[in-house]
């Protein structure tokens, strides 16, 4: 994984929350929150909370449960706290998923939305989630399916390869959509000590009022921006326009929509 893949700073948190969350993350945040509520937890840990899409969904769904929201990136966590309507009822903590600063058996549910693909050591991250779970607890997390099953990301990645043919930006294919082998993930979960596993494919539709919004969302609101600017410090506008044009060719002018797919894992021990 490139060093820039986990860097969410500058204007990225704002763009991410304003554009990426409604575009692709919100339906999965609601799905994970519903699954967490089924466990009737008293204490929930969220790993890789990002700008707080799942945190907000958990707050609406879990009633009086204690929620601890963590992220490796302090700018994302700061944004999440500043934009949570009930921020004071959440415990916010900067934390590395591979070295969680919590006691063993502290939580009934551990949740991680689209964060596992960023773990440098997947098994170690899963072991940490297991360590802080109470017996009978559940680890809930999701990962994106391959990029070809996620239309906007695929079109944009292919379009940017025409802008930088010698060194195409591959962040989206490499990291968010690069960890989709469910058999591999199950092996890693078992290696971490989980033995009761469930995996569900969850399909949704990504919708936008125009091709411009997803072009900006992906090019400005994710670490793809870091790759673009590393290749050309003044190239963000050109890359965004190219992505927009490609989306219009594929999906038409005006409002557009495309399929997205993720896998949701429930792991117990």
N, C-alpha and C positions, 0 to 999 in steps of 0.2 A: 504494500500500500504506500502510495506517495505521501511524503510528509505533509503536503498541503491538504490531503483528503479530510483531515479532522479539524481543519482550521475554519471556525465559524466566527468571524470577527468583523470589525468595521460596520458597514451598512448591511451585511448579510443577515443578521438576526431580524431586522425590521422587514426586509424584503421576503425573507423566509416565512415569517408569520403572516404577513399581509397577503402574499401571493401563493406560496407553496402549500400552506396549511389548508386553505379551502380547495385548492386544486387537487391535491392527492392525499393529504394526511387526515383530514377531518373524519371521513367515514371509518377509517381504521382506528382512530382514537376512540370513537363511540363504541366500536366493536370490542376493543380491548377492555374498555371500562365496564361494559355489560358483562363480559366474562369474569372480570375481577369481582363484580358485585355478587355473582352466583356463589362465590366462596364465603360470603358474609364475613369479611375480614374486620378485625379490630385495628390492625396496623398494616400499612401498605408502603412499600418502598418502590419508588420509580427511578430507574436508571436511565441515563441519557434523555433527560426530560426535554431538552431542546428549548423551544420558546413556550412550552407549556400547553400544547394542544391536549395531550392526554391528562395532564394535571387538572386542567379545567373540567374535562369530561369526568374524571374520577371524583372531583369535588361535587359535581351535580348528581352523581350516581350513588356515592357511598355513604351519604348521611354523615354520621359523627365519627367515622373511622379516622384514625390518625394517619396522615399522609406525609411522607418524607420524599421530597423531590430533589434529585441530584443530577448533575451534569459535569462532564470534564471541562467544558468551556464556560468560564465565568461570564463572558458577555451574553451567552445564550441564557444562562440562569438569571442574570440580572434583568434581562428583557422579560423573561417569564414572570418573575416576581412583580415587576412594575406593571404588567398587564393582566394580572390575575385579580378578579373582582373581590376575592376574599383571601388575599395574600397572607394575612396574619394567621390564618388557621393552618397554613402549610409550613412545614419545617424545610427550609431551603439549605442545601449543602453542596458545595463543590466537592466532587468525589470521582476517583478513578474506579471504573467498573472492575478492574483487575485487582484492586486493593481497597475494598469497601471499608470505611471507618466506622463499622457497626459491630456490635457483639453477635456471637453465634445465636441462632434461633430467636431473632428479634422481630420477625415479620411473618404475617400470615400469607401475604401475597407479595411477590416481586414482579414488577412490570417493566418491560423495556420495548419501546416502540421504535423500530427501524434503527436500532443502535448496535445490535450484535455484529453486523458486518464491519463495524469500525474497530472491534476488539482486536488488538494485535495478537492475542493468544485466546482463541475462542474457548478452549477447554478451561483455561484458568478463569475466564470470566464466568463461565457456567458454574464452576466450583464455588466461586464467591457467592453467586446467587443462592446456591444450595446451602452454603454455610450459614447464611443469615436467615434462611427459612426455618420456621417452626415445623415439627413433624406434622404431616398432613397438609402443609401449605402447598402453594402452587406457584410456579414460575411461568409467567405469560409473556411471550415476546413474538414479534412478527418480523419478517424479512421480505423484501421484494422478490418476485419471480424474475426470471431472466428478462433482459431489456426488451427483447422482441415481443414480450407479452404486455409491455407498458408503452403505449403508442407514442405519446408526446416525447418521452425521454429518448426513444429509439430514433425518431425522426430528427430530433435536434442533434443527437450524437453523429448521425450520418451526415447531416448538413455541415457541421463544423469540421468534419474530415475533409470537406472540399475547400475550406478556408485555410487549413493548415495540413496539407496532404503529406508533408514530410514528417510531421510530428502531431498527429491528431489528438485533441483532448479526449481522454477516455475515462474521466472521472466517473461518469454515470454508469458506464458498463462495468468498470473495474470494481467500484466499491458499493454504491447502493444496490446495483443489480448483479454484483459479482459473487454473491453468497446465497445461492438458490438451490443447491443440491440437497434435497431433503434427506436422502439416505446418509450423506456425509454429516449433516447437522444432527441427525438422530444418533449416529455413532459418537459424535463429540459429546452430546448430552449424556449418553450412557457412560462414557469415559469419565465424566464429571460426577457420576454417582446417581443420576436420575434413571429410574427404571420403569416408570409409568408415563408413557408419552402419547401425545395425540397431536396430529398435524392436520389442519384444515386449509384448503385453498379458498381464498375469499376474493371474489371478483367485484369490481366496482367500475364506475364510469367517471372519468375526469372531464369536467365541463368548464368552458371558459367563454366569456362574452366575445372574445376575439382571439386571433392568433398572437397578437402582440403580448397579451398578459403572460401566457406560458413561456414565450421567448424570453421575456424579462425575468420571470420567476426562476427559470433554470440557469440563465446566463448571469444574472445579478445576485440571486438569492441562495446559491449553493456554492460549495468549493470549486465548482466548474469555473467560476469567475477567476479563482486563483490561477487555474491552468491557462485561461485565455490571456490574462494580463502578464503571465510569465513568458508567453510567446510573443506578445505585442502589447506593451503598456498602454497603447492608444487604440487597441483593437476591440474593446468591449462593444462599442456601437456597431461596428461592422459585423461582429459575430451575432449580436442580437438581431440585426436586420436580416442576416442570412437565415437564422433559425425561424424568424417570423415568416419569411417568404416560403420556406420549406413546409411549414405547418399549413400555410394557405394552399399550397399546391396539393397537399395530401388530404386536407379536411375541408377546404373551401373558405370563402370569405364569410364574415359575420361570425355568429356563434359557432363554436366547434366543440366536438366531444370525441373521446377516445377511450379504449379499454385500459384498465389497470388491474394487476393481479398481485396478491401477496399471499404468503403462507403464515398461518398463525399456529404457534406451538404452545401446548400446555404440558408442563413437565412436573412430575411429582416423584417422591422417593418414599 
